[in-house]
Amino acid sequence: MEFANVFGSLAGTLTTVAFLPQAIKTWKTRSAGDISLGMFTLFAAGVFLWIVYGIGIGSVPVIIANTITFVLAVTILVFKIKYK
């Protein structure tokens, strides 16, 4: 694996794992009152565009990290709507 992909994979892993505590907390507490619906909607849209970009440039680390982040962000959005 080339140098840039190693750092890309590490960066993607860290930023993706950062969403796990929020998703777990929201699921456990069944509360999403402090989460901004607008922010997470825009964030999820941006992450989706990163996936498209990653596909366009053929970057596996960008595609994988952003796909996982997108799933977590959409999960938090679903919790936000469900636990309103």
Order of alpha helices (4+ residues) and beta strands (2+ residues): alpha-alpha-alpha-alpha
